[in-house]
Amino acid sequence: MGKVRNVLFVMCDQLRWDYLSCYGHPHLETPNIDRIAARGVKFNRAYCQSPVCGPSRMSFYTGRYVNSHGASWNFVPLRIGEQTLGDHLRPLGIRTALVGKTHMRADYMGMSRLGIDEKSSEGLFASQCGFEPFERDDGVHPSSSHDPNPKYNQYLREKGFEGENPWEDWANSAEGENGELLSGW
């Protein structure tokens, strides 16, 4: 196998293709996404497998329909044994990680039935949908993160965004008509 190049797969909740300037929106400007699109692949016929975000993500990870992989709602575990992109790439020496919100839940009951220790290497990958653990926040609000001080908050503070929870205060907010900070929640 030749040298593996980096792959960045960006998946966003509620981001419509027709709201991106690289797809021709007449007013909205998305320069960072446009630069990524110009250097990568743009899909013109991509369809979502589920209107619910968690099952849709599991379809991306597995390449299968929701009725096939069984994760039919947010927080429904992806069954143990479902092969994901991470599972297929890892044996080739390719590292993969999930970052951000995934709604992925480990199938601890399935792992228990099969005698898989969740702290083992196999259990760790199974509990992370076949990917390496990195930075995940599967809650609706950043304060519900499993980590009381997520790396993303640390990153935002290093960039000068102050506050108890910069992710909530700055990254998921907008500026109002009078310059006031509006919560994205």
N, C-alpha and C positions, 0 to 999 in steps of 0.2 A: 504494500500500500504506500502511496506517495505521501508527502508531507501534508498533514492535516492543517487546514486553515481554520481560523477562528470563525465561529458561527454565532451570531447574536439573533435570537428569536424574540421579538418583542410582542407581548400579548397584553392588550389593554382592555379594561372593562368599558363598554359603551363608547368605543371610539369608532365612529362611522367613517368608511372610506371617503365619502363625499364631503367630509369636513377637513380634509387634508389638502394643502395647496399642491402637493405632488400629484394629486389626482384631479387637479383643476378647479378647486374651490375659488370662486372669484374674489373673496374678501379675506377669509381667514389665512393667516400665514403660519406655517409650521416648518421653519427653516431647518431645525435639527433633524426632524423626521425626513424632510426632503433630501438632506445630505446623505443620510443613511440609505434612502431609497435609490438615489442616483448611483451609489457605489455597490448596490446589492441587487436583489430580485424583488420586483413588484408583482403581486398577483392580481390579475384582473377578473378572475372567476373563483374566488375563495368563498366558501359558504360555512356558516356556523352550524355545528351539529346539534346544538341545544340552545334554547333561549335562556337557560339558567347557566351562570358562569362556571360553577364547579364541574358539572358534567361536560360542558364544552371543553374545558381545559383538559379533562381526562381523555377526551377524544383526540385532542392534539397530541398528548403524550403517548397514547397507545396506537393511534392511527385507526381506531375502531369506532363504530357507532355506539351511542349511549346504551341501546338495548343489548349490545354485545358485551361491553365491559362492565356494565351493572352499576356504575356510580351515577345514580339517577337524580341526585339532588345535592346541593351543597352539604358538605360534611358527611356524605355517605362514603364509606371507605372504598377505595379501589381494591378489588379482591386480590388477595395474595396470589401470586403467579401470573398476573397480568403483566406482560412485557411492555416496557415503555422505551422511549427513545434513549433514555439513560442506560437501560439494561442492554440495548443493542450496541451502543457505542463504547461502553466500558471495556468489554473484552478486546476491543481494537486499540486500547491504550488512550482513548479519548476521554478527557475529564468533562463532566457535565454538572451543572448546578442550577437549582431553581432559586430565583431571587424575588422577593415580594410576596404578594398574596396569591395563593394557589387554591385554597379550599380543599387541598388534598388531606385526607385523613388515612392514617395507617390502619390496616386490617389486623388489629391486635388479636381478635378472636381467631382469625385464620392462622396467624403466626403461632398462637398458643396450641391450636389443634395439630399443627405440623411440628411442634416442638422447636420452633425457631426462637432463640433468645433475642429479644429486641435490642440487646446491647452488643450482640455479635456483629461482625461485618455484614453478613447476610441480612440480619435483622435491621441494621442501620439503613442499608439501601432500600429494603422493603418498606420501611417506615417513611422514607423520603421519596417514594414513587420511582425508585431506581436512580435517583440523582444524588449527588453529594450534598450534604447539608451545608447551607451557607447563611443566608439571611432571609427568614420568612416571617411574615405577619399574616396569619390567616383570619384575623378578626376583622370586624367592620371598622373599628376605631383603633388608632395606633396605641391607645392606652391599654388595649386588651392583648397586646403582644405577649408572648411567653417570656420574652426577654425584657426586663424592666428598663434597660437602657440599650435599645437596638442600635446597631452600627450605623444605620441611616441617620438617626438623631445625632450621633457623634460626628458624622460627616457634615451634616448641616451646620452644626456648631463651629466646626473648623472653617467653614465657609462664611462665618459671620452671622448666622441666623440664631438669634438668642431665644431664650424662653425655656420653660420646663419641658415642653414637648414641641420642638421645632417642626417635626413632621406634621403635627396637627395644626400648629399655628401658622406655618408658612407654606409648606409644600402642597397642602391640600386646602388652599384658600384662594381668594381672589381679591382684587382691589375694587372698592366701591366707587361710585361717582364722585364722592368727596374725599377720596384718598384713604378711606377707612378700610381696615382689614376685615374681610367677610369670610366666615368659616365655610369650608366646603361641606360641612356636616349639616 
